[in-house]
Amino acid sequence: MRGLTLQVDNALLYQQTRHIAERFQRALLPDLPQVDHLQITSRYTPAQAIAQVGGDWYDAFVLPQGDTVLVIGDVTGHDLQAAVAMSALRNMLRGIAVDRQEPPGEVLRRLDAASHTLQSQATATCTYGLVKGPGERGAWVLHHSSAGHLPPLLTTAAGDTRYLETGAGLLIGMDAEHRRPTAIDELPAHSTVLLFTDGLIEHRGESLDHGLTRLRQHAAALAREPLDVFCDELLRGLGADSTDDIALLALRPTPPAGT
């Protein structure tokens, strides 16, 4: 009887931990900024397993100089501690980004240095992007850097897709002195840039390349759909069987008609 009581108590504790962590994560999800001629949307779905509450997060905000920031990341681990570490990294990144307003590679370098001092046991992946524009030709440009995170996916309105793989570097927490590059890619009108965490593409017994290819195929088929439909259908088509958290952040330049 005592053993049964312990099992029940443990089950209740797991449920309570998951509930607290999920509420904590959702409380940190930002209100997305409203930017002229840029559509921005996001999705977050928690892991289905009780023990699989973790550190996925996304963020988007506008810097004082007018650039739009896009961030997505994933702290190593699947528990309340990972969610707490995620909160600390998110807030450090926000402060660094607003204070310094530097290229993404330099912002991530500073985040890594701060993390080594304040969150020395935490490792995380992160992609930090700055959307600048429109330029003289009316084009928007994405400046981006990745700390071990999956590359953003760019899908044009015609359905052409490619991963933005330049600007890649080590995970946060691995080497505070690591020099981080910044890559620059143009965002064509009505294209969609998608930042995502690994829960969207990873499935047990399947290679990462297979999951990335499947995402490209789904995104190409959805290229002309409204941005909300684009994200909803990706989750429905790819994330239904996921056992991990999933976070998505998508942006689409929508210039005025005739430009």
N, C-alpha and C positions, 0 to 999 in steps of 0.2 A: 504493500500500500504506500509505503514511504517512497519507493522508487517511482511509482506512478505520480505521486505528488510532485516530485522533483522534475519529472518530465513535463508536467503541466506548467510548473513554475518557469522552466527554461523556455518553453514555447511562448509563454506570455512575455518573458523578458525579450526574446527575439522580436516578437511583434511590436513591443513598445519601443525598442531600439530603432527598428525600421521606421516606425511612425514618426519618431522624433527626428531622425536623420532626413526623412523625406520632406517633412515640414520645414526643416532647416534649409534644405536645398532649395525648395520652392520659394522660401522667403527671400533668398538671395537672387532669384531670377529678376533681371532688370525690366523696367518699362522701356521699350524700344524708342529711340528718338524719331522725331518726324523731320525728315530732310527733303527739301524740294527736289523733285525729279529722281528720288531714290526710294524704291520700295524695300523695306526690311521686314522680315518675319522670322519667327523662331518656333521651335518645338522642343519639348523635354518630356521624356517618358521614363519613369523609374524602372529599375530591374524588377522582374517578377519574383525572384527568389528572396526570401526573408533576409538572408545573410549577404545579399548582393546590393547593398546601399553604398554608394561610393562618391567619387569626387568629380563627376562631370559638371562642367559649367560653361556658360557662354556669357558674353557681355557686349554691349554696343552703346556708344555715347559719342557726343560731338565735343571736340577739343576747342579751347578758346579761340584758336586761329581758324577754326571752321572745318578742319578735316574730320571725317567720320571714322571712328574706331570700331573694328570688329575683332572680337576675341573668342576663341574656344579653347578649352583645355580639359585635362583629365589627370587628377592626382592619383598616384599609385595606391591601390588598396580599395577594399569594399566594406567599409564600416563607418561608424560615427567619427572616428579619428580622421579618416580620409576626408569626410565632409567638412570637418573643422579646419584641416589643412587647406582645403580648397578655398574656404572663406578667407583665410589669411592671405593666400597668394592672390586671390581676386582683388582684395582691397589694396595690397601692396602695388599690384600692377596699375590699378586705377590712379593711385597717388603719383607713381612714377610717370605715367603717361601724361597726366595733366600738368605736372610740374615741369617736366623736361621738354615735352613736345619734340622728341628726337626721332630719327629713323627707327623702324621696328626692330632691327637687329640690335641697336644700342639699348632700346628699352628692355628687351629680353635679357641682355647682358646685365643690366642694372637689377632686374628682377632676380636673376640667378645669384648675384652677389648678396642681395638683401635676404634671399631665401637661405643661403648658407649661414648667415648670421642669426636669423630669427626662426627659421624652420629647418634646422640642420638635418633632420631625419626624413624630410619630405622629398620625394622625387615626383616630377610631373611632366606631362607633355603640354605644349601650348602653341597656338598660332596667333600671332598678333598682326593685324592688318590696318593700314590707313587708306581710306578711300579719298582721293583728291580729285577735284574738278568742279565743274567741267572746264577743260582747257580751251585753247583757242579754236580747236576743231570740234569743240563740243563733246570731246571724249572724257570719260572718267578713267582714272588710273588707280590700280591697287598696288601699294607698297606693302610688302609682307615679309615676315620671317617666321620660321618654325623651330621650336625646340622639341624635336622628336615626335611631332604630331603628324597625323595623316595629312597629305597635301590637300588644299582646297580644290574643288572641282569647278571648272568653268564650262558652262553650256551656252552656246550661242542660240539665238532665236531660230536658226536653221537646223539645230540639232547636232551641231559639231561639239565634241567634248574633248577636254584635255585636263590633266591634273597639273597644277602649278607646283612643280617639284623643286624649283630652285629656291634658294633662301633657307635651306634645311640645315639644322645643327643639332647638337646634343640635347638630351632631356635637361630640364631644370633640376638642379641638385647634383649633377655629375661633375662639373668643372666650372668653378666660378670665374676662371680666367679665360674661358673659351670665347674666341672671337666669333661673333655671329653676323652672317651676311644679311643684306636686305635685297630682295628681288622686286622687280617692277613689271607689272603686266597690265596691258590696256584692257578695259572692260567695254566691249562693244555695246551699243544701244540695245536694250531689251535682252541682253545676255543675263545669265544667272550665275553668281558665284556662291558656292555652297561650302560652308565649313561644317564639319560633322565629327562626332566621336566614334570610336571603333565598334560600339554596340550596333551601329547601323549595318555594318558589313561583315562582321565576324560571326561565323557559325562553326559549331563543333565539327571537326573532321574535314574542314574545308580550308584551302589555302587563302592567304590574304589577297593574292593576285586575283583569284577567282571572285572574291567579294568586291574588289575594286572594279573589275570588269562588269560585273552585274549592275553595280551602281551607275556606271557610265551608260549602260544600255537603258536602264530605267529613266535616267535623267534625259537622255536624248529623246525618248518617246514622249516625255512630258514638257519639252522645251517651250511650247507655245501656250501651255496652261497658265492660268493666273498663279501668282506666287504661292498663295495659300494652298491651292490645289496641288501644286508641284510638291510642296513639303508633305502634305497629308498623304498623297499617293506613294511617295517614297517610304514613309513610315509603314503604310499598309502593305506595300509590296515587299519590303526588305526587312522590316523590323518586327514583324508579327511574332516570330519565333525566337527573338533575341532573349538571352538570359542576363544581359547587361543593361546598364543605363544607356539611353540614347539622347544626345543633344544635337540639334541642328540650328544653324544660323545662316540665313540666305539673304542675298541682296541683289536687286535688279535695277540698273539704270533705266529710267523711263523719261527721256527728253521730251520736250513739248513737240506737238505735231508740227511737221514741216522742218525739223532740224535734224 
